[in-house]
Structure formats: C-alpha cells, structure tokens
Amino acid sequence: MTLNLKNMGLVAMRWLLGGVFVFSGLVKCVDPVGTSIFVEKYLATYSLDSLTHLSLPIAVALSSVEVLVGILLIIGLLRRRVAIATTAIIAAFTVVTLLSATILPIGDCGCFGDAVKLTPWQTFAKNVVLLVLSILLWRHSKEDRVVWLRTTVVVIAVLALPIGINLYSLRYLPLVDFLPYKVGVELRKEVVREREAADVKSVLIFRNSTTGEIVEFSAEDTSCWTNPDIEYVDARVESVASEGDKYSDLCVYNRDGEDVTRELLEKSGRVAWLCINDALKLEGTRLSYVERLFDAYPADAIVVLTSTDRAFVAKRLGSEVYTIDAMTLRSIVRADVGVVVLNDGVVEYKSDIRDI
C-alpha cells in the first residue's frame, strides 16, 4: 500500500510539473514574436543587448524545450534524466525571478506569455513550489532503461509539435491571440470607455527666465507661482490611466504631432489599418499586396500606421502616414506588415499583408 501511494504521488508530481511545462511552452509557441519581446527585456535588463538579434531564436528554442520536457514528464519517458533537467530549468528560473522581484525589476516575467499575467513575486512563489516538487521527483526517480532508437523517435516527434506551431505563428499570426486587439474586440467602445473614465490632471508649464529651460508643475503645487526665477508659459490637461487599462498606450499621431486616435476610431464602415512594424519589409511581395489593399479600399478607408520612419513610408506609399508607439503596434498585429480591419470600430479581421 505504501509503495502504491508513493508511485501515485510520483505520477501526480510528473503530471503536475508536465502540465505546467506544456502550458507554459504552448502559450509561448502560439506567439513567438511576443515571447521574443520578453526575451529582449531580459537581455536588456542583464546588459546583454548585443544578443537581442537572437531573441527570436531563443524564444522558439525556449518554448520548444518547455513543451518537450513537459510531454516527456507526462508520458514518463527518460524519467530520471528529465527529472534532473526539470530541476535545473526550474532552479534557473527561480533565481532569475528572484532577481526580477528584487534587484533587477522587470515587471511581468512572461513565463506564461500574454495568456496569464503574474508579478515577479507570484512567479517566484510558483517556482519555489515547483522546485520542491521537481527535487522530490528527481530523488525518487529510478535509473532509466533506455531504448535509444525508440526514445530518439519519440523526442523528434514531440519536438515537431512546438516547432511547427512556432513556424506557423511566425508565418501567419499567433495561433491564439491573447492581446487586447484580437478579432471581436469593440475597440472604439473600449477606448472611449477607458478615456472617459480616466482621471485628469492639470500641468502648468513655466520657463526659467535665465536659462530658458522649460519646467513643469502639477496644478496642486502652488510653489511655482512664488518662484521669481520662472515665468508662466502655458497649461495642459492630461489623462491619467488607471491600473488595468488596456488601451492607455493606443495613441496615434498625425504628421503635426496631434493625437487623432479618437478621430480614426470614429470612422464608420470598414476601415483597414495598414500596420507597418518594419519599413524595410515594405518591398517585393509585401509591397504588391499593399497595392492590392489600396485598390480594394477607398483612400479614406485606409489608415497607414508605422512606428519607424514615417517619411520613408509616406514616400514609398504616397499616402498620409500616422505614427504610433512600436510596442503598441506590435500588439495590434504581430506581422512585419499586417492589416487590421475595423468595422464600425470593431476588430473584424487581422492578417499578415501576404494573406489578405
């Protein structure tokens, strides 16, 4: 009876650890570009900026290894070796998340991609529990009896799954969209709701009489009026995003630097947002599909958005181009050049430009 309980406990630990690894890997596989953004944040935090060009391969490798380890845990293949690998991986993640929660803050760790948001401390606590389980599993796992040909075939077959999902999501769009701009979202309604509910603050703008330096004060800070070295210039009102707002970074600017987000969202009927994340990719096949898009929609029903060289894109397309934050544009559509169709402010369709 004791032996059976022990075996049942080991099986339960393998399945629990395996399930966490498979889930963590799959949510990364379905959005490799999003995973690479998290990898870039970590590389920047650890002063490894020279490796950022490897962020996408690292993201694909990381997600594939997680799925591989998870499935091997569940099916019980290479039990002792996989238990050792599991312990090593979780130990490394535990150290990284502890640093993220203390001396090297990074915000959301990205361990479950954009599907589940955890704070560094929540992630650290999760990893500590998983680390204890993995150590117990390692200590009680027997030596493996390996049939290498069968094992190799199984490992290759298992790896084909996450690699295939990664390649599909890179060529097209994420297999599952966990971002705020997914198809079906009433974008106009949500943005208006957030901004009408947002708090506002008044900012007073002064100029230093001697140096000409512009300084800003909150309207509540009355000390600015008694400072003889500065003179009043102007004032403005700013919206203050509330915690949990999804669209506070959605700000689209025209060539004069004016925020025209609401104006663009108010367009009725079908409007195609041509999103150019990488202006250098605006050539060849992609450019021919862009021309096809311009033929299919009236000029006033196409909004060209870019986060890179606005002047270059405007010259290449011969149309008005709006600018937007790079991270926000990548959240709207993961493709280097992509299309998002809004129908009366509702996200109706998204694709890579090559798939319209």
N, C-alpha and C positions, 0 to 999 in steps of 0.2 A: 504493500500500500504506500509506504514511504517513497519507494522508488518510482511508483506511478505518479505520485504528486510532484516529485522532483522533475520528472520528464514533462509533465503537463506545464509546470512552471517555466521550464526552459523553452518549450514550444510557444507559450504565451509571450515570453520575452522576445523570442525571434520574430514572431508575428507583429508585435507592437513596434519594435525597432524597424522591422522591414516596412511596415505600413507608413511610418513617419518618413523613412528614406524615399520610398516610392512617391509619396505625395509631394514631398519637398522637391524631388527631381523632376516630376512631371510638370508642376506649375512653373518650373524654370524652363523646361523643354518647350512648352507651348508659346513662350515669349522670350526667345534667346536675346533679342535686342534689349529688352527690359532688364534681363539678367546681366548683360554686359554693362549696363549703366550702373548697377550696383557694384559690379567688379571695379569699374573705373573709380567709383567713390572710395572704395577700399584702397586701391592703388595710390590715389591722391593723398589719402589720409596717412598712409605709410611712406610717403615721399618716394613712390615708385612710378612717377609719372612717365618715365621712359618706357614703361611696359604697357601703356594704355592702348597701343596699337594691337596688343594681344588680348584685349579684354573680351572680344567676341569668341575667339578660340577657347579661352579659359572658361567662359560661360558655358559653351557647348560641352567641353570636357567635364566640368563640374557636375552639370545636370545629368550627363550620361553615366558617370560613375555612381552618383547617388541612386539612380534607378537600378543600375546593375547590382550594387550592394544590397539594396532593398529586396529585389526579387530573389537573389541568392539566399538571403536570410529567410525569406518566406518558404522557399522550396526546400531549404535545408541542405544545399549543396556546398561543399567545402566549408563545413561548419566552423571548424577551429580557425582556419585562415581568415574566413570572412568575419568572425567574431573579433579577431585581432585587428583587422582592417577597420571594422566599425568603431572599435575603441579608439584607435589612432585618429580617425577622422573626427569623431565627436570631441576628443580631447583638444584637438587643434581648434575646432570651432568654439569650444568653451573658453579657451584662452583669448581668442580674437574677440568674442562677445564681451568678455570681462573688460578688455581694453576699451572696447566701444562704449561700455557703460561708465567708464571712469576717466582715464587719462587721454583717450583718443576718441572722443564722441563722434558718432557718425549718423545718429538718428536711426531710422528704420533699417534693420540689418539686411533685409531682403532674403532671409532664409526660406520664406515661403513665397518669394516673388511679390507680385502685387495682389495675390489672392488673399493673404492674411497678413495684417499689419501687427507687428509686435515691437514693443520698446526693447532697447538693449537689455534692460534688467529682466524683462519677461523671457527674452530669448536665453539669457544666461541661466535663469532658473530651469527652463526647459532642458537645456543642455546638461546641467548638473544631474538631473533625474535620469536622462538618457545615458549619461556617462556611467552612473552607478549600475544601471541595468546591463550595459554592454560589458563592463568589467565582470559582473556576475556570470554573464553568458560565456565570456572568454574562459573564466576559471573552471567552469563546469562542462565545457565542450571537449569531447574526446578527440583524439588524433584522427585525421581524415584517412579514409581508404579511397584513393583516387584512381578512377579510370580516366586517364588523361584525354583520350580521344573523345569520349562522351562528354567530359567536362568542357573541353575546348569548344565543341559544337554548341553546347548549351550556352556558354558565355557569349559566343559570337551571335547566336540567335537572340539572346536577351539584349545585347548592346545594339542590335539593329533597330530595336523599338525606339529608344530615346534619340538615337542619331537620326532616324527617319523623321521623327516629329520635329526635331530641331531644323532639319533641312527644309521640310515643308513650310514651317513657320517663317523661315528666312526668305524663301522664295515668294511666298504669298503674304499673309498677315498672321498674327497669332491665332493658333487653333482655337483658343478660348480667350476672349477679351475681358480682362478684369479691370480695365481702366474706365474712367468716368465718361469717355466719349464713345462707348460701344453703341452698336446699332440698337435703335429703340428708345434711346435717351431723348427726353424732351429738353434739348439743350437750351433753347430760348427761355422756356419756362423756368428751368433750374437756375440759370444765370440771373434772370430778373429777380427771382425769389431771394437768392443769396444777397444780391446787391441792395435790394430794398430793405432787407433785414439787417444789413451791416451797420455797425456803428460808424459815426463820422467824427473826425477831429479837425479843428482849425489850426493851420500852421501859419505863423507870422514870419515874414521874410524881411531881414534887415541887412544893411550893408555897413561894413566898418569904414568909418569916414577917412581913416588914414591909409589903410591897406587896400581898400576896395573889396575885401573878402566878403562873400555872402554868407550870412549865418541865419539859422532858422530856430524858432522857438515855438513851443506849444502855446496856444492861446491862454492856457491857465498860468503860464509863467509870466507874471507881471513885472519881473525884474528888467525885462528888455526895455520897458518904457522909461526907466530911470537911469539907463546907461548912456552917458553923454558921448561915448565913442562910436555909437552906431546910429543909423538913421533908417526909418521905416521905408520899405520899398513896395511890398505887396503882401497879399494873403491868399491862401488857397484852402480848399476843403478836401480832405482825403477820406476815403472809405477804409475802415479797419476791418480786415477779415476776421471772422470768428473761427475758433478752433473747430475743425471738422469740415470747413468749407472746401468743396472740391474744385471750384472754378475761380478761385480768387486770382490765380495766375493767368487766366484767359484774358489777355489784353492785346488787342490788335490795333496797330497804329498805321495811319496813312503817311504819306511822304512828308507831311508837315509836322509829324510827331503828335498828331491828335488821336486820342483814343476813340476808335469808331466801332468798338465791339458790339454795343447795343444796336447801332445802326445796321451793321451787317447781319446780325441775327434777326432783325425785324423784316428782312426781305421775305416776301411771300412766294409761295410756289416752290419749285425745285431749284436749289442753288448748289452749284458744285464748288467746293473748296479744293483748289489745287494746292496741295501741300508739298513744298519743296524743302526737304531736310538737307539735301546735298546738291548744291547748284551744279557741281561738276558732273553729276549724273544726268544732267539735262541735255542729252545728246543721243544720237543714234536711234535705237528702237523706242526709248522712252520719249524722246522729242517728237517722234512721229505719232505716238499715241496722244501726246499733249495736243498736237494739231488736230487730231481726230476729236478730242474733247471740245476744242474751240469751235469745231464745225457742228457739233451736236447741241451746243447750248448757246443761247443769245449772249452777247458780250456782257450785259449787265447781270447775267445769272452765273457768272464765273468770278470767284474771288481767289486771287493768287496770294498765297501766304508763304513767306520764307523767313528763316532765321539767320540766313547767311548774307550774301552780297545782293542787296536789294537792287542796286543799279545794274549789276550784271544780269540778273534775272529779268528786269524790266526791259533791258536792251535785247535780250535773247527772245523774249516773247512778244515784245511790242505792246505791252498792256500795263495797266496800273498794278503795282505790287504793294502788298501790305506786309509789315514786319510783325514778328511775334517771338516770344521767348523760345529758345531752342528746345529746352526740356518740355515745354508745353506742347510744341508742335510734334515732338516725338511721341507724346502721349496721345495726341489726336489720331495720328496714324504712324505706324512703325516703318513704313516703306521710305526709301530714299526720295522717291517721288510718288506720291499717292493721291487718291481722290476720296473726299468725304462728301456725300450728297445729303443736304438738308432739305426736308420737305416741310415748309411752314415751321421751321425751327426744330424739327425732329430729325435725329440722325437716322437716315433711311438706308444708307449703303456706304460701304468702305471697301477700298481695294488698292492694290498696287496699280500704278498707271498702266502697266502692261496687261492688266486683266479686265479693263473696262469693256 
